[in-house]
């Protein structure tokens, strides 16, 4: 049974999160010129402008509120997550806001800049050599500390109110309202937990929009394979993508393929080439998952043009590129892994050329 002091702490915790949200403006919607494709408009929903620098800020807020409102977090709870980086950065931010200990269970290959960002927000790092063990290790630590494993991969789709309440889908459609093609022909996003695609796909259906949802997925991810064949639930041993934040070796509970209209598989080299070309066009660095989205957008835009269609395509700028200075933006790092990114960079430069 909860006590009066527990309820008072809970009320104050939710007030702090609400106040933090109230201090933050909505993220920008950036129009990208496509001079070679008149009548087709491309937009980037810039999630890098959140206080913790990525799309995962929305998810972290929702996961904390979900756990708080289910009375699973108290004033002495240790909060634990399995994360490749960005979710952990955002969750550490909210844990520090509430005065709670936070531990991120991350693959050993996670970019050092992301680990530094987690530590900057007050989080602790717990590395595992095998990325497939992050779930079990997070569960073990939760038992050991008598804490809570937030479990983004299970709870992402249920923690977010897909009907509205300032979710990313509602924000996109509100910001598009005055554009030439107010109802997007396509929205393109990636899938890490599956929560964002579930939210957008459900919202589209709830509002009866004609918009279709495309999920861009790394080639070495199980999601697009499961979408094509529901009997496929995991990757073969040893197969993994290098694009952080999206793509998974197993089908996560939050992934809802039924609300997705199409999936496009993207090679890691193409994601990195597109990321670097878009960064050049914008004058600032973006992350690898944004490159994955742009490759899928390029295919959709060209198909629309070939069919003589007009309309808008909206995708997500998931995070900034500074966290990848020693990986995706390091030519030596890419060469050591034989990642041939230049052809895709040239292709996306051509897409954006005047």
URDADA-V60821 format. One record per helix or strand. SS is the DSSP state (a for helix, b for strand). FROM is the first residue (numbers start at 1). LEN is the number of residues. If there is no record, write none. Layout:
<<SS:FROM:LEN> <SS:FROM:LEN>>
This chain:
<<a:4:19> <b:28:5> <b:40:7> <a:47:3> <b:54:1> <a:56:14> <b:79:4> <a:86:12> <b:102:6> <a:112:9> <b:124:5> <a:131:15> <b:148:2> <a:152:8> <a:168:8> <b:186:4> <a:195:12> <b:212:7> <a:223:6> <b:234:1> <b:250:1> <a:257:3> <b:262:5> <a:268:15> <b:286:1> <a:288:19> <b:311:7> <b:319:2> <a:322:3> <a:331:6> <a:342:11>>
